[in-house]
């Protein structure tokens, strides 16, 4: 099948009729019908049965559909890639992905400082989880990724930015450092097992023989903090979330201290652009401000 024939087949399967498919493709209905006829002739079997003025997909058409869907997903990926390459060539844009916790305060502050000095720049910021950030960097869909944890992937460079302390937040306020042994298992709000922080905390608790099994697990530090704010229990989150989530009790450091790595990811086969280097400098600066405030 030629690409145009695949487009017509896909449009009919999506729109449900030849008329609506022709409208989607901005062609006349007879033109779309002609392409479909040629497609069926080249294949040697019918794609649709004509029944009462309707086109009903044949068994062969339904078998083909998942493969055609995959083709159009690849075409969509190709369009994003060419758009990104075009904007990158112009040198006036950058696309950044960050984990949700850093997208609530830290990254917006970095972006605002950068825009103040470079008002003509185009920045795209997306909040998503680490695996999606990696996938989109490798697909040329992101220039930089800002994540928690260490990442080792072929074709990817991981740059250590800072170690961010983990803090206890609890609606039943206390003061001073707190040990994980003091956690009330009935009130503990855990993080998703896919979170690098959760994996580390689970290891620490297992080594200390602490029988804590969270009754509630959430996927983001922000959601854990919000549950604490609502009086739902206690949680261990990164210091950036603990400092900037509104309405939280004063966070308490852990004893012994624990931290999570803040890492910037980018493609190994790309040198960092001047824009990216400036963003990294501002990121380190804003993190220093947050970490310094913990010592006050």
C-alpha positions in Angstrom: 0.0 0.0 0.0 1.1 3.5 -0.7 1.1 6.1 2.0 -1.9 7.9 0.5 -3.9 4.7 0.4 -3.0 4.0 4.1 -4.2 7.6 5.0 -7.5 7.0 3.3 -8.0 3.6 5.0 -7.0 5.1 8.4 -9.3 8.1 7.9 -12.3 5.8 7.1 -11.6 3.6 10.1 -11.3 6.7 12.3 -14.2 8.7 10.9 -16.6 5.8 10.3 -17.7 6.8 6.8 -16.2 7.7 3.4 -17.8 11.1 3.4 -16.3 12.1 6.8 -13.0 10.6 5.9 -12.9 12.8 2.7 -13.6 15.8 4.8 -10.8 15.0 7.2 -8.4 14.6 4.3 -9.7 17.8 2.5 -10.4 15.8 -0.7 -13.6 15.1 -2.5 -15.6 11.9 -1.7 -15.1 10.5 -5.3 -11.3 11.0 -5.0 -11.2 9.2 -1.6 -13.3 6.4 -3.1 -10.9 6.0 -6.0 -7.9 5.8 -3.7 -9.7 3.1 -1.6 -10.6 1.1 -4.7 -7.0 1.1 -5.9 -5.8 0.1 -2.5 -8.1 -2.9 -2.4 -7.1 -3.9 -6.0 -3.4 -3.8 -5.0 -4.0 -5.8 -1.9 -6.1 -8.4 -3.6 -8.9 -8.3 -0.9 -11.6 -6.0 0.3 -11.1 -3.6 3.2 -14.7 -2.7 3.6 -18.1 -4.3 2.8 -20.8 -2.0 1.5 -24.0 -2.6 3.5 -26.9 -0.2 3.4 -24.8 2.7 2.3 -22.3 2.1 5.0 -18.7 0.9 4.9 -18.2 -2.0 7.3 -14.6 -3.0 8.0 -13.7 -6.6 6.9 -11.8 -9.0 9.1 -8.7 -8.2 7.2 -9.1 -4.5 7.8 -9.5 -5.0 11.6 -6.3 -7.2 11.6 -4.4 -4.4 9.7 -5.6 -1.5 12.0 -3.1 -2.0 14.9 -0.2 -1.9 12.4 -1.6 1.2 10.7 -2.0 2.8 14.1 1.7 2.1 14.8 2.6 3.8 11.4 0.7 7.0 12.3 2.3 7.0 15.8 5.7 6.9 14.1 4.7 9.7 11.7 3.6 11.8 14.7 7.0 11.1 16.3 8.7 12.1 13.1 6.8 15.4 13.0 7.8 16.2 16.6 11.4 15.4 15.8 11.5 17.6 12.7 9.8 20.5 14.6 12.3 20.1 17.4 15.2 20.1 15.0 13.9 23.2 13.2 13.5 25.1 16.5 16.9 23.9 17.8 18.5 25.1 14.6 17.0 28.6 15.2 18.7 28.6 18.6 15.9 30.5 20.3 14.2 27.7 22.2 14.7 25.0 24.8 12.4 22.2 26.0 12.7 21.0 29.6 11.1 18.1 31.4 11.2 17.9 35.2 9.7 15.7 37.9 6.5 17.2 39.4 8.0 18.1 42.7 10.6 20.4 41.1 8.0 21.8 38.7 6.0 23.4 41.5 8.6 25.9 42.7 12.3 25.3 41.7 12.0 25.1 37.9 9.5 28.0 37.6 11.9 30.2 39.5 14.8 29.2 37.2 12.6 29.9 34.1 11.5 33.3 35.4 15.1 34.4 36.1 16.2 33.2 32.7 13.3 35.0 30.9 14.1 38.2 32.7 17.5 38.3 31.0 16.4 36.7 27.7 12.9 37.9 26.9 12.9 36.7 23.3 13.6 33.1 24.2 11.0 30.3 23.8 10.9 27.8 26.7 8.7 24.7 27.0 8.4 23.1 30.4 6.7 19.8 31.1 6.2 18.0 34.4 6.4 14.2 34.2 8.0 11.2 35.8 11.6 10.0 35.2 11.0 7.2 32.7 9.0 9.4 30.5 11.6 12.1 30.6 14.3 9.6 29.5 12.1 8.4 26.7 11.4 11.9 25.4 15.0 13.0 25.6 16.1 10.0 23.5 13.3 10.9 21.1 14.7 14.4 20.7 11.5 15.7 22.3 13.3 17.3 25.3 16.6 19.1 25.5 17.0 18.7 29.3 15.5 16.5 32.0 15.6 17.3 35.7 15.0 14.2 37.9 15.5 12.6 41.2 17.9 9.7 41.5 20.7 8.3 39.4 20.1 7.3 35.8 22.4 5.1 33.7 21.3 4.7 30.1 23.2 4.2 26.9 23.2 7.4 24.9 22.3 9.5 27.9 24.5 11.8 30.0 23.6 12.3 33.7 24.9 15.4 35.4 24.9 15.5 39.2 23.4 18.9 40.4 22.9 18.5 44.2 22.0 16.2 47.0 18.6 17.3 48.3 17.9 16.3 51.9 14.8 14.3 52.7 12.5 15.8 55.4 9.8 14.5 57.6 6.5 16.5 57.5 3.8 15.7 60.0 0.5 17.4 60.9 1.3 16.5 64.5 4.1 18.9 64.7 7.4 18.1 66.5 10.8 19.7 66.7 14.3 18.7 65.9 15.7 15.8 63.9 13.6 12.7 63.7 14.6 9.0 63.1 12.7 6.7 60.8 12.3 4.5 63.8 9.9 7.0 65.2 7.5 6.8 62.3 4.0 5.7 63.3 3.2 3.0 60.7 -0.5 3.7 60.9 0.0 7.3 59.8 2.8 6.9 57.3 2.1 8.0 53.8 4.5 6.3 51.4 5.7 7.0 47.9 5.2 4.8 44.9 7.6 1.9 44.7 8.9 3.2 41.4 10.1 6.5 43.0 13.9 6.4 43.7 13.2 8.0 47.1 10.8 5.3 48.0 13.3 2.6 47.0 15.9 4.1 49.2 13.6 4.6 52.2 12.3 1.0 51.9 15.9 -0.2 52.0 16.7 1.9 55.1 13.7 0.6 56.9 14.4 -3.0 56.0 18.0 -2.7 57.2 16.8 -1.2 60.4 14.2 -4.0 60.7 11.4 -1.4 60.9 8.1 -3.2 60.0 6.5 -0.3 58.2 4.1 -0.9 55.3 2.4 2.2 54.1 -1.4 2.0 54.0 -1.3 4.8 51.4 1.2 5.2 48.6 1.2 8.1 46.2 3.2 8.8 43.1 4.5 12.3 43.8 6.1 14.1 46.7 3.6 16.9 46.1 0.6 14.6 46.7 2.2 13.1 49.9 2.7 16.7 51.1 -0.9 17.6 50.3 -2.2 14.6 52.3 -0.1 15.7 55.3 -1.5 19.2 55.0 -5.0 17.8 55.1 -4.2 15.9 58.3 -3.8 12.5 56.6 -0.6 11.5 58.4 3.1 11.9 58.0 5.5 11.6 55.1 9.1 11.8 54.0 9.6 14.1 51.0 12.3 16.1 49.4 13.3 19.4 50.9 12.2 21.5 47.9 8.6 20.1 48.3 8.7 20.5 52.1 9.8 24.1 51.8 7.5 25.4 49.2 4.3 23.4 49.5 1.8 25.9 51.1 0.3 25.3 54.5 2.7 22.6 55.7 4.1 22.3 59.3 7.8 23.1 59.6 9.7 20.2 58.1 12.1 18.1 60.3 15.4 16.7 59.2 16.1 13.0 59.4 18.6 11.5 61.7 20.8 10.1 60.4 20.4 12.4 57.3 19.2 11.0 54.0 19.2 12.7 50.7 18.1 12.2 47.1 20.2 13.1 44.1 19.0 15.9 41.8 20.2 15.0 38.3 20.1 16.7 34.9 19.8 14.4 31.9 20.6 15.1 28.2 21.6 13.2 25.1 25.2 12.0 25.2 25.7 12.8 21.5 24.7 16.5 22.0 27.0 19.1 23.5 25.1 21.4 25.9 23.9 24.5 24.3 24.7 28.0 25.7 21.0 28.1 26.8 21.2 24.8 28.6 24.4 25.8 30.4 22.7 29.0 31.6 19.7 27.0 32.8 22.0 24.7 34.8 23.8 27.7 36.4 20.5 29.1 37.5 19.3 25.7 38.7 22.3 25.3 40.9 21.9 28.9 42.2 18.2 28.4 43.1 18.9 25.0 44.8 21.7 26.7 46.9 19.1 29.2 48.1 16.7 26.4 49.2 19.4 24.4 50.8 20.8 27.4 52.7 17.3 28.2 54.0 17.2 24.8 55.7 20.1 25.8 57.9 18.4 28.8 59.3 
